[in-house]
Amino acid sequence: MGLQKNKKRKETGETKETKEKTLISCGIGSLVSLVSLVSLQGVHCPPIFVFSLDSLPAPRQHLGIHAVIALAVFIGVTALSNGPLKATILEWQTEGRVSIAVEHDASAALALDISTLQGSAIIDCINEGGATLLLSLPDSWERREVRRARLEDTAPTETGLGYIRWTLPPGATLSMNVPETPAHLTLHHPSTALLKVRLSRVDLEKDTVERDMILVQGKEAEIW
């Protein structure tokens, strides 16, 4: 009877130890995932020191478990509240940097005609190719008008990330009111087909015009 009780105690202790190790692994796994996410977003994190809880006495192992979980939560909250991380959701407001995305199945041509005045802009997105384009633009950009297509043909869809995806049929123009002219514009290009971008920038205050032609066949390109 005494042996059975000792055996049960031993099994209970092993089960408890297994649960603790599982909890530790989950805590460390969450911590590593958070650090990886933050690193991808370009946010600097303090170095992480890896240590073993097995060398600690049992009471301190409990404290160690809670410490790992608390550290993971702390880094997560710090990362999410960090300016650079929040700004990298495809739009860096503090730097005046904005990103857009273009998707297409075949070789395509997109024209961007930008007119700026007193910090705001009108940007005309023109499909000059034969393939339908899917444009992901910031939700702060407001549709001004559509030319050579019906309004319903542009079919806006919210992505849930502060962007709206617009459908741009061949030959159509989607004109957008932009409240703040981007200082820098990055084009994300997940498609493998070639994209030709014709750029025209008109500064109505300085009375200047800049033109450029960019061939995009990669994941992203700096438009200006």
Helices and strands as residue ranges (DSSP letters): H 2-40, H 58-80, H 83-87, E 91-92, G 93-95, E 97-103, E 108-117, E 120-127, E 133-138, E 142-147, H 151-154, E 157-158, E 163-168, E 173-178, E 184-188, E 195-203, E 208-216, E 220-222
